[in-house]
Amino acid sequence: MAFFPSSSSSLPEISPPSSPTSASSLEFPVLPVAALKSKIIQKIQENRVTLIIGETGCGKSSQVPQFLLEENMEPIVCTQPRRFAVVAVTRMVAKARKCEVGGEVGYHIGHSRVYSERSKIVFKTAGVMLEEMLEKGLNALKYKVIILDEVHERSVESDLLLVCVKQYLLKKTDLRVVLMSATADIARYREYFRDLARGERVELLAIPSSGQDTIYQRKVSYIEQVAELLNMESEETALKCCSGPSPWAVAADIEPEMYQLILNLIIYIHKNEMDIEKGILVFLPTYYALEQQWRLLKRFYETFKVHILHRSIDTEQALNAMKICKSHRKVILATNIAESSVTIPMVGYVIDSCRSLQVFWDNNRKKDSAELVWVSKSQADQRRGRTGRTCDGHVYRLVKRSFYSQLKDYEPPAILRLSLRQQVLLLCCAKSKAINDPKVLLRKALDPPEPEVVEDALSLLVDNHALQKVSPRSRYEPTFYGRLLASFSLSFDASILIIKFGAIGMLREGIVLGILMDMEPQPILRPFGQENLFMKYIDDFLSGDSRTTGLSGRKEVICMANACAFQFWQRAFKDKHRLEHLRQLFKLDDRKDREIVLPNIEEEWCLFHNLLQSSLNQVAESYDEVLDSLHRYRPQFLATSSGIPSCYNTNEYQHKCHLDCEQYLDADALDMNYKLREQGSETRKCISVPFLGHNESFAHNVAQNLASVVKEMRSQCSSAVSGKNDLMVDGNWHSTREASLCKFFLKGTCNRGPHCSFSHSSTAKRPECRFFFSLQGCRNGDSCMFSHDSVPSAYSGVLSSLCLPENAAADMWSLLQWFPVPYHGCILILDDNDLYFSSHLARFYAPSSIISTTSLRDESTLDQLPTGVRILWGHSHPYNTILSKTAGSSVPWDEVKCVLWFPKFEAEHKEGDRSMVQTFFEYFAIRILGDALYEATVIITMNNIRFSHLQVEKLARECCFFLNDSFLFDEQNLGELFDEVRARKPMVQSRPVSYVFSLHPPVVVQPGDFATLLNQNVNNVV
């Protein structure tokens, strides 16, 4: 008789253990690795490459970096395969060392950098470390020790990082490399590094687990034993989990009965394990599988506390799984994100479905795809290692023992499964010649990809104009376009999308969309297991008919909705905060309190509107990094792309929150509102939907362009190039072919016969496949009845002509056109101490319309004064001019229409320079708001690389200033800038540029609001 629970009431009450020696109290137990501390340090000091093999849970990841730090072998970098592992291990080490994360111990994942110059141990993903090495070459190896943890995990980034490290070891003899794993193929790694130098070898250290009291017992059972436990027939149970005799004979699909079997096993464990602190970790391969299992567990909410570990779940929420629960049995549903590196306290049981999701390049769909596969024995051993760390453990593998014995020893490396176009481009752009030839370097990989794969990637990049060959015998060299794509630290498709949006004048919108294409989790909350609620949240931000926007894929719709959510956050929350920040400049005593309270206010506001604060901030950080790269390279389209996002063109936009209490009908709903739910059974939500309101036209316009750009990108991926018989007439494409094939005729259901307006010929052009031209692609490949042929695009010609470096000559009229008509306003030149720029400008513009400030007290030290220019003496600094009434003559602000500033920077003093620019924007925003000078523009002239390094556009935006225009400064006619910054990257030019800003205050600014503050507090601003 099968064990089958019916409700939570059938489960027994289990009390928390009363023993004072519970494992949960042992926060930092002595681990097996500690016994070999001296030997580990000695071997690493003596050998350039050391391989440490030790059981999962022995302490390698957290202890080895600390051993080295105690021997002053810092700085140390340690790579992990996944972001979750990076954050979790960083926090564990920081807690052990009793320091704040970001201090002595820090981390770097994606665009999030939480470390400082004084950090001695930095944890990074392999991808981040690889990018750093490609960008900086040997300069990236400032670390004394590089620890590559979990080297058995063979991602493309991990394999490329390994081969790059090996090449640099040949040049840098003082570097120490440590490879760590529990299940790595020892012989292969020793063989791989054997040719470093004569007499050198890879030192092997094995951490013994036998005889150690701190290693708990692990028992492994298979489906036969599970059937016995649940009183089920063994063969019948096995068929529910794997219907074939071997992994080669059966697909790794999951049948619905398997979820019920896992539930039965969880209930059995709960009834028979009296220590409620012992949690259960269930490995499932996909988000869908996690949802199915969670739905079965929902009705037992009084017994189980369920946690989800998946890349789409916010890291902070995922880390809740690390907490020991004493009131409920903790059940963790996880994909392979929890497979290695991470110790989850008090996991007593692991249920392993023995399945994984494997990504591969799908040549039919022209994109990366995924399929379910059986895990390798190495993966299964890693999963087994998640238990038996802080308590005795039991592993249940849901396959037969005989089936398990036929699994592969190791999973195939990703470098043999994927298209390498992104990696090949990055290698070609690498700084060091030792690694910038992908054909040569990839042959040196631990598992070299087929030469045809590398050639295909190179050909695709040449077709996309990212690479070029000067001569048949030369190397592939990156073009300006290729280097620009590689600089974004995004996927290949996301980078191309940004460039295409830039080519049509919507650069800022394209940056947000490109970032969101790669991002998990995205800003809009996705309540786990509640897809209908999630789609309601999507509709709250993106209302409208997809037929009018052309968005054909679900991924595009979700991406577009999240872009709208980001803009909504900027306008409805951040703009108000920016205004409040300006008000607080007058209130020194309240500023620290305000800085403490704001994050809590923002988190609550985000929850009111079903948004994830951490994701919004991550988009903002990535947005600024992409912008900084564009300002360094300065492609031609940058000058035509307004810095004012489209959503700001609707000036009347205003959102007023109306909060209503939302009762939780689902008591175990897994959403992000943990903090609010802990306070009660209900939470407040804003019901003023749709949230974008007046900006629907903006969203519709961007969505239409997104649909067109995605279609163009997918067309370029197609191997069949059409359009040979198409003609351009009056700017429009016209086909000279016969009518398209009738889709009803293809299905045999057309009843119009010869009167049908579509063709019934088998050679006719097929209707376009809407799925192929979406981000998810068409799964039917060549068997699809619809066309996958590429189509002409309005953006093709635009892209090739505009994705070039800025090459226009500097023209003074680009600057002068922003000046007011003489005698109808004046320009104010700030801090022109020797009146150098004033003298030059007076030659081309009416001197009587120029007001200049200088720190000089009088004209005694000057040889000559510019004739007709009004000079304000004794203004020692721009801030003094903008707000103070005491320094010299006051500025006639009612006449000022344009303000020019040529800031002078101190060498190698980045933070001081940033503070100077930030203060300038803060004070000038107060002046404009106080005197209602909304027509005034601000023009700052400085070196473009310095502009990028200081993130000036971000500093301006935080004070409600947006970039209107930028152009080369004409030094020949208007004076030399004397602000030289050396370009450190190929194709990046160091040039003087004028940046034009204008203030766009939120609608919430009340007339006279800042005027009162300005009059009351002038001269007292901090």
N, C-alpha and C positions, 0 to 999 in steps of 0.2 A: 504494500500500500504506500503510495507516494506521500511524503510529508508536504502538506499544502496549507499554509496559514490563511485565515479568512479575514482577520481584523486585528487591530492593535490590542484589543482587549484580551486576546488569547495569549499574549506574551507575559511572562512573569516579571514581577518587580525585582530589580537587582540593585542592591545598595552599593555605594562606593566602598572600596576597601578601607579598612580602619588601621591597617598596619602602618606604623610610622616609617618603615623602611621601603615604602612603595617606590617603584622605579622612577616615578614622576618627580620625586624629591631630589633625585640625583641629576642635577642640572648639567653638570660638566663632569661625567665620570672619567676615570683614568682609562684610556683607550690602548689597544695593543701596540699601536705605532709608537707610543711613548717609550717602550722598552728598547727601541732601536734608535732613539734620538741621537745619541753620539755617533753611531755608525752612519746614520743618514747624512748628518752634517759633514762627517769626514769624507764620505764617498763623493758627495756633491762638490766639495772643495777640491778634491783630487782629480775628478773626471769632468770633462766638458759635457757629456751626456750620461744621465743616470736614469734607469728605468726602475720604477718602484711598483711592485705588484703586491696587492694586499686585498683580503676579503672586503666586501662591502661592509661599511660600518666600522672599519678598523681605525679611522681617524685621519686618513691620508689628506683629504681635501682641506680640512680645517687646521690640522696640526703642523704639517710640513712647512707651510709658509711662515708660521710662527717660530718654528725651530730656527729657520734661516734668519729671521729678523733678530732673534736673540743673539745671533752670532755676527750682527751688524752687516749682513749681506744684502742690505737694502739699496735701492728700491727693488721690489719683487712684483712681478705681474703673474697672475694666475688665470688661465682661460678655462671657461666652462662651456659646454655645448648649448646651454639654454639660458634664457634670461631669468626664468624663475630660479634656477640653480644659482646663478650669479648673485641675485639679491638675497636669497636664503642663506648661502654660505657667508656672504659678507656680513650679514647681521649676526650670524653665529660667532664669527671671529671677533667682530667688534665688541660683542657682549662679553666674550671671554677675556678680552683685553681691557674691558671697562672703559671704552672710548666711544665717542659718537661716530656714527656712519658718516663718512666724508672727511674725517680727521685723519688719524693714523691709518685707518682702514677705509677704503672707498671702493666704488665700482663704476663701470661705464657700460651701459647697454643702449644700443640704438643711439638716439640723440640725447639721451639722459646721462649727464656726467655728474656723479656725486663723489668727487674727490678733489683734493687740493694739492698744491705744490709740496705740502708737508706730509702727504700720504706716503706711507712706506710699503704698504701692501695694497695693490689695486687688482680687483677681480674684473674680468672682461669676458664678453662672449668671443668665440673664435673669430667671428665675422668682424667685430670691431678691431681686434688686434691685427687681423689681416689688412684691413683698410689703412691702419696706421703705418704698417710696414711698407705697403705699396706707395703711400703718399710721401713718407719721410725717408725711406731707405734705411741706411745704417743709423741715421739720427734717431730712428724710432727705438733703437736698442739701447736706450739710456738705462735700462734695467740691468742689474747684475745677474739676476736669475729669472728665467722664463719657465714657468710651470705649465705644461700642457696636460690638463686633467681630463680623465675619461677619454683617452686616445682611441679606445675601441669604437667610439661613436664616429663614424666615417662620413660626416657631412662634407660637401664640396669645400666649404670654408676651412674645415679642420685639415683636410688633406693638402690644400694649397698653403695653409699656414705652416704645416710640417715641412713642405718642400722649400718654402722661403726661409724658414729658420735654418734648415740644413745649408742652404747656399750662403747665408750670412755667417754661419759657424766657420766656413772655410776662410773668411776674412777677419773675423773678430775672435781672437783666441782667448780673451778673458771672459767671454760669455759662458754662463752655465745654463744648461737646459735639463729640465726634469720632466720625464714622461710618467704619467700615473694611470693606473687602471686596475680593475679587479679581474677583467676577463680578456685582456689584450693577447694577441698572438705574439708571444715573447720572441720567438725565433725570427719572425719577420722584421720586427723593429731593430733587433740587434744586427741583423744582416743589412738593414737599410742604412745604418749609420757607420758601418764598418770601414768605409773608405774616407773618413774625415782626414786622417793623417797617419803616417806610418807609426805603428806601435800603439795607436789609440784603440780603445774598444768601449763599447757601451757597458757600463757597470750595472749589474742587476742586483736589486735588493728585494727579497721576498719577506713580507711581514707575516710571521707565523700566526695561525689562529688557534692551533691546538694547545690545550693546557692553559688557556687564558680564562680566568674567571669572569672577565668582563664581556666575553663573547657568549651570547645566549644560544640556546639550542634552537635549531631550525629543523622542522620536519616537513617533508614533501609528500603529498598525496596526489593521485591521479584520478581520472573520472571513475575508474572502477571502485576506488575507495569512497568517493563521494556518493555513488549510487548506494553503497551499503549503508552509509550514514543516514541517508534520506529514505531508506527502505524502498528503493526503486530498482527495477530490473536493470542489470548492468549494461547489457547490449543496447537496450532501448535508450537508456540515458546517454550512452556514447554516441548514438546516432544523432541525438539532438545537438551535440556539440561539434562532431566532425563525422561526416557520413561516409568517409572513405578510409582505406587501410593505411594510406601514407600521404604526406603533404603534397606529393607530386600528382596524386590521383583525385584530389578534391579541392574545390575553391574554399577560400577562407571566409565565406559569407556567414553571417550570424542569423540563425533561424529564431523566430519569436519565442519558441519554447526555451531557448537558452536563457533569456532574461528571467523567466519564471524559475528556472533551476537555480540561477544565482541568488534570487530572492530567497528561495527555500534554504539555500546553504547559509545565507546571512542570518536567517531566523534560527537555524539550528545552532550556529556558533553562539548567538546571543543567549539562547536558552541554556547552553552547556558551559559557557565561560562566565564565572561568577565575578571576575574583576571587570567592572564596567569601564574602567579607564583604557582597557585594551581595545584599540580601534581595528577596523577592517578596511583594507585597501583593495579596491577592485580595479583591475586593468581592463579597459575596453578600448577599441581602436579609433572610434570617431565621435564627433559631437552628437550625431544622431543616436548612436548606441548609448551614450551617456544619458541622453534624454529619455530613451525607452526604459532604462533601468531606474532612473529617478522617478518616473511616473509610477512604477510599481511600488517604490519605497514611500511615496507620498503619504499613503494612509497610515503609516506607522510613525508619524511625526512625534508622537508622545514618547516613543522609544528611541528613535535614531536621530542624530544630528548629522545631516548629509552635507558634505563639502564637494565642490567640483574643482578639478584641476585640469584646465584646458587653456590654450593660448588666447582664447577669446575672453577669458575671465580676467578681470583686473588683478594685478599682482598683489595689491594690498588685501583684496578679498581672498585670493588664493592662499595667502599666508595665514589666514585664520585656521587653515587645516593643521598648522603647526602647534596649535594650542591643545592642551590636554583637557578633555571634557569629563566632568565628574557627575553630571546629572543625566546625560544621555550617552548611548553607545555611539561613538563617532564612526561614520561610514564615509569613506573617501572614494569617489568615482573619478578615475583619472585615465588620461591617455598616457603616452610614453613620456610626457613632460615630467612625470615623477619617477622615471626609470632609473636615474643615476644622480649622484652627487648629494642629493637631499636626504637628510635624516628626519623623518616625521616621527616625533616622539610617540612611544607607546603603540606602535602598530604591531598588533599581535597576530594578525592574519592577513594573508594576501590571497586573493582569488584572481587567478591569471587566465584570461580568455585565450591566451597564446596567439593573439592576433595583433597586427599593427597596420597602420596606414602608410603606404610607401608612395612617395612622389616620383614621377617619371615624366619624360618628355613625350607627349602624345603628338605624333606627326600628323595624324588626321585632324586634330583640333588646333594644331599649331600653337600649343601652349602646354604648360606644366599641368599634369593631371595626377590623380591619385587612385590607388586601388588597394583593396584589403589583401594582405599577405600573411602567411604564417611567420611567427617570430623565429629568430635564430636561437640556438642554445645560449649564446652569449647574452642576448637580450633577456631570455628567460632567467638566466643566472642573476642578472642585474635586478630584475623584479623580485626574485627570491631574496635578494639582499636588502630589500626595503623593510623586512621584518627581522627579528633576532638582533636588533641593535640596542634597544633599551629594555627589552623583555624577551622571554621565550617566544618563538614564532612558529607558525604553521602555514605552509603554502599549499594551495589547492590548484593544480593545473587541470584545466578542463579539456584534456585530451587523454587518450590512452598512453600508458607507459611505452608501448611498442611504437606508437605514432610519434611520441616525443623523441625517441631515439633516432628517428629518421630526419629530424629537422637539421637544417644547415648549421654548421658550427658558428659561422659569422654571417651577418647580413651583408649583402653586396654593397660596396661603397657607392655613395650618391654620385661621385664623379663619373661613374660608368653608366648612370641612368639618365642624366639630365642634359639639356642643352646648355652649353658653356658660354653662350654669347656674352652674358654679363661679366663672367670671370675673365674671359679672353680680353674684353675691352679694358678691364681694370689692370690686367697684366701689361697690356700694351702701353698703358698710361703710367706705369710704375716709374718711380724716379731712378731706381738703381738699374743699371744695365745687366746686372747679374740675374735679374728676374723679369725683365720686360720683353722677352721673346717667348710668347706662349707655346710655340711649337717645341722649342728646346726645353723649357721649364716643365711642361706637362709630361714630357717623356721621362722626367726624373721623379715623377710622383710615385708614391708607394704602389698604386695601381694605375698605370698610365691609361688614359682613355684612348680609344681607337683614333688613329690619325684622321680618318674620315670625319669624325665628330668635330675635331678641332678645325678642319678645313671648312666644314659646313658653317661653323660659328664665324670664322673669319670672312667667308663669302657673304653671310648675312650682314655682317657689320660693314663690309664694303658696299653692299647694295643700299644700305641705309646711310651711306656717306659718313660713317663714324670712323672708318679706317681707310687708308689709301696706301698704294704701293708706288713709289717714285719710279722704280725700274723693276723688271721681272726678277732680278737677283737680289733686290733689297728687302729689308724687313718691312713688315706692315707697320705703318706709322699712324698714330691717331690724328685725326683732323681737329680743327677747332671745335666742331660740333661734337666729335667723340670725347674730347677732354671735358667739354661742358657737361655732357651726359654723365660721365664718370664722376664728376665733382659733386653730384647731388646726394650720394650715399642712399640712393633709392634703387628699386628694381629697374630693369631696362625699360619695361613698358611704362612705368610711372614717370620715368625721366623723359621719355619721348612725349608723353601726354603733356607735360609741363611746357616743353618747347613748342609743341603745336598750339597750345593755348596762347603762348607768348606771341606766336606768329599772327594770331588773329586779334591781338590787342586786349586779351583777357588774362594777362600773366598771373596776377594775384589769385584769381579764381582757379586757374590751372594748378598753381602750386598746392593749394589746399586739396584739390581733387587728387592730385598725384600722391600726396602724402597719405590720404585716406585709402587709396588703392592698396597700399602695403600694410596698413595698420590693423592690429588686433590688440585689445578690444577697441572698437570705435566709440566716439563720444555718446551716441544715443544708447541708453541702457537697453540691454537685451535680457529680459528676465528669463532665466533658464527654464526651459520646458514650457514656455508660454508664448508660442509663436504668434498667436492672434493678438496678444497684448503688444508684442514687439512691433507688429505691423501697424497697430494703432499709433504707437509712438512715432513711427516713420511718417504716417499720414499727418501727424500734428505739425511736422516741419516741412513736408513736401506734399501739398495738396495739388491736385491737378490730374489731367488725363494723360497717360503715357503715350496715347496715340498722337497727341499734338506735339509732344516733346520729342518723340522718336526714340525714347529709351526702351529698348527691347529686352533687356536682361534685368533680372532681379538685383544682381550685384551693382549695376549702374544706378538703379533706383535707390538702393540703400546708401551708396556712396554719395549721391547727390543730396539725399536727405541729411546726411551727416555734415556735408558742406554747408547746408542751410543752417543746421544746428550750431556750427562753429560761428557763422556770421551773426546768428541770433545772440549767442553768448557775448560776442564782441560788442554788439550794439546795446543789448538790454542790460548787461551786467558790467562788463569791463569799462564802457564809456562812463557810466555813473561812478565807478571806482576811480577812474582817472580824474574826474572833476573833484571828487572828494579828496584825492591825494593833493591836488592843487590848493584846496581850502586848508588842508592840514599843514601846509608850509608856514602858515601864520601861527600855528599852535604847536610849539616845540614840545610842551609837556605831554600832549596827547598822542604824539606820533608813534611812540613805542607800543602803547596800548593798542593803537589802531592796527599796527603791523601784526600783533598777536591775534586780534579778533578777526581780521579779514579772512584768513583761510577758512575758519569755521563758518563764517557767513556765506562764503562762496560755495562751500561744500553743501550747505543746506539749500541754497538757491538752486544749485544744480540738481539736487534730489527733487525739489519741487517741480522741476521741468524735465525730469527723467533723463538727466545727463550725467556723464561720468567726468568728474573734475580732472582726474589725472590724465585722461585721454585728451581733453581739451587743451591742457597745458602742454602735453607732448606734441600735439599738432602745432601749437604756437611756437614751441622751440624749434621744431623741424622747419617750419615756415621761415623763420628768421635765418636759419642756416642756409637754406636754398637761396634766399634773397642775397645773403652775403656772398655766396658763390657767384651769382649773376652780376653783382656789382664789381667783383674782381675781374671777371672775364669780359663784361660789357659787350654782349652780342648786339647786333644792329637793332633787333626788335625791342631792346630795353628802352630806347629813346621814345618809342611809339606806345609804350605800355604805361598807362596812368597808374600811379600808386594808390589812387582812391578806389577801393573795391566797389563793385557795382551796387552793392546794397546801400552804400552811403549816398547814392544819387537820389534816393527817395528821402528827402529831408524831413518830410512830415511823419516819418516812422516813429512810433512810440508804443511801448508795451507796458500795460498795467497788469500786475499780478492780481488775480482773484483766486484765493486759496479756498479749497474745500477739503473736508476730511474724507479720506478713502479708507474704507473698512477692508481688512484683509480677509477675503473669503477663503483663501488657501493658506492655511496656517503654516505650511512648510514651504511657501513660495521662496524660491532661491533668486532673489534679486539683490540689488546693491544697497538697499535701504536698511542695512543691519543696524546702524547706530540709532536710526529713528525707531525701528521696530523694537529695539531693546527698551525703549522708553514707554511703550504701550502697544496696544493691538491695532492702532490706526496711525496713519501719517497724512500729512497735508500735501495736496497737489494743486498746481496752478491749472485752472480750467479755462483760461483765456486762450483758446485754440481757434484756428491755427496760429502758431507762435510767430510766424513771419509776417502775417497780416498784410500790410501795404506792400510788402516786397515780393509778392507773387510774380509780378512781371520780371523782376530780376532773376528769380529762380527758374522761371520758364525759359528765359533767354539763355542762361548758362546750361540748362539741361539740354536744350536743342543743340548747342555747340558740343556738349559732351557726347551726345549720340553720334554726331557727325565725325568727331575726332576718333572715337572708338572704332567706328566703321572704317575709317581710313587706316587706322593701325592694324586692324584685322585683315584688311585687304592687302596690306604690305606683307603680311605673314603668309598669304596664299601663294603656293607655288605656281598656280596657273594664272598668268597675267592676261587679263582681257583688255579691251579698249582699243584693239588695233583697228576696228572698223567704226570707231566712234569719232565724231567730228566736233570741234569747238565752233559754235556759231553765236556771235554776239555775246560771248562770255558764258554761254550755256552749252552743256553736253547734249548731243543728239545722236542716237544710234541709227546706223544705216542697215542694221540687221532686220530680220522679220520679227513679228510679234513674239512675245515671250510665250513659253510653253504653258499650256493650261494645266493648272495643278489638279483640277477635277478630272481631266483626261488621264493624268498619271494614276489616279486612284480608280479609274474606270467608272466614274459617276457623272461625267459631263453629259447633259441631255440636250445640248444646243446644236450638236452636229456641225455641219458646215457654216452655220450662222454664228458660231462662237467667235468672239473677237480675239481670242488667244489662239495660238498655234497648236495643232495636234500632230506636228511633225516631231519625230524623235531627235532630229538635229537642231531643233529650235532652242533658243536660249531659255534656260530654266529660270523659274522665279527665284528671287534672292532668298537665301536661308537667313532668317532673322537671328537664329541662335549663333551661327558661325560668326556673324558680325557683331556679337556682343562679347563682353569680357569673359563669360564662362565657356564660349565656343560651342560647337556642335559635336555631340558624341558619336554621331553616325558616320563621320568621315566620308570616304568615297562612296559609301552606299546611300548617302542622303539623296532624296529625290529633288532637293532644291540646290541652287547654284552656290558654289563656294568661290566663284571667280571674283577676282578683285575688280573694283569699280573706280572710275575716275573720281578724283576728289578735288574740291575747291581749295584744299590746303596744300596739295602736293607742290605746286609751283611756288606758293608763298614760302613754304619751309626751306626749299633750296636757295631762295634768294635772300632770306632774312637771317638764317642761322649762320651768319658770318661775323667776324669781329668788327667792331665799330671802326670804320676807316675814313669817315668824313673829316675834312680839315676843320680845325677850330675856327669859329667865325664869331666875331664880337657881337654881331647882330642877334645871335641866339640869346645873348644876355640882355642887350639893350631893348629887345622887344617886350621884356617884362617891366620896363620902367614906365611910369606914368607919362602922359603927354606933358611936355614942359609947361610950367605955370598953372597946371591943374593938379598939382601934388608934387611931392619931393621924395627923393631917396635918402635913406639914412645909412651912412657907412660907419660901422662900429669898430672901435679900437684900432683905427688907422693912425698909429702913433707918429710916424714920420710923414703922414699924409701922402704916402707913396701911391696907393691905389686911387686916392682922390684926384691927384694930379693927372694920372693917366685917363681916368674916366671923364674929367672935365674937358678933355680934348674932343670928346665925341658926344657929350650930353651937356645940356644947359647947366653951367656952373651954379647959377642962382637957384637951381632945383636940387642941389646937392648939399646935404648937411653931414659933416664929418665930426667924429669925436676922437679925441686924443688924450693921452695921460699927461702930456706936456702942460706946464703951467702957462707958458706964453711962447711966442715965436722966436725967442732969443737964440735957440739952438738950431734953428732951421735956416738954410741958405735962401730958400725961396718959398713963398706961399702960393698955392693954386688960386689964381685970380677969380673972384666972384663966389667962391665956395664959402658957405657959412660954417665956421669952425667953433666947436664947443670944447673949450680947454678944461683940463683938470678932471677928465673922466678916466679913471684908472683901469676900469674893467667894464666889459659889456653889461654885467649885472648892475653895476653902479649906474649906468646910463638908463637902463630899462626901468628901474623901480625907484631909485633914490631921488630926492628933491634937493639934496644938500650939495652935490658936486657940481660946481660951475653953473652955467646957464642950463635951464631945463629944455627938454626936447619938445618942440611943438607937435605933439602926437597927432593932432587933428589934421596935419598936413602930410604926414608920412603915409606913403602908399607902398613902399618897398624898402626892406631892410637888408643890407648886405653885410656879411661877416666873413672875414678872412682869418680864421683862428690860427693862433701860433701854438704849436705843440712841443712838449718836452720830449727829448729822445728817450725811448725805452721806459716810458711812464704811462702805460696803457690805462690803468685804473684812474689815475689823476686826469688824464685826457677825457675819459668817459664821463667822469664826474663834472668836468667843466662843460661839456656839451649838454649833458642832461640838465644841469642848472640853467643853462642858457634857454633851453626850450621851456622849462618850467616857468621861469620868470617872464618870458615873452608871452606865453599863453595867458598868464595872469594879466599882463598889460593889455593884450588884445581883448580879452573878455571884460576887463574893467572899463575900458574906453570904447568898447564896441567897434574895434577896428577890423571888422571881418573881411574887408577887401584887401587888407595888407598882405603882402607875400614876404616870405623870408628866403633869401638866397645865400646859401653857405657854399663857399668855394674851398675845396681841399683835395688831397690826393685820393683817388678812388680806392686804393688798397687800404689806406687808413680809414676811409669811410666804411669799408667792409669790416675791418678788424674791430672798430669801435661800435659796430652795429648802430650807426647813426639813425637809420630809418626806423629801427625799433625804438630808440630813445625818443624820437620825434613822435611816433605813434602813441607812446604812453602819455603824451601831453596833448593828444588830439590833433597833431600836425600830420598831414599826409603829403607824400612826394608827388608833385604835379609833373615835373619834368627834370631831366638831367642832360647836360651837354658838355662838350669839351670847352675848357676855358682858354680864351685867346691870349696867351702870354705875350705874343709878339706885339700886340697893340695895347693890351690893358695892363701889362706889368707881369713880371715873373713871380711865381707863387712862392718859391723857395721852400717847398714841402715835398721832399723827395723820399720815397719809400721803395726799397729794392723789391722787385718782383722775384719770387722764389720758385715759381712754377712756369713751365713752358706755356707760351701763348697767352700769358697774363701780362698785360701792359700796365705800367705805372704811369698814370697821367693825371694832370690837374682837371677837375671836373666841377662844374657849378650845379648845385642841387636846389631846386625850387620847391619850397614847402608852402602850404596854406593850411589854416586852421579850419577844422570841421567840427564844431562843438555839438554835443548831443542836444536833442530837442528839449531836454529837461532843464537846460540853463534858463533861469528866470531873469527877466530884464532888471538890471540894477543890482543883481546878486553879487557879482564880483566887483562892481563899482564901489559898493559900500565897503567891502573887505579891503579893496585897494586904498581907498581914502583913509580908512581907520588904521591901517597897518603899514603904510609905505615907510620905508627906512627901518622897519622891524622884521622884515622877512628873513628867514633863517637859511 
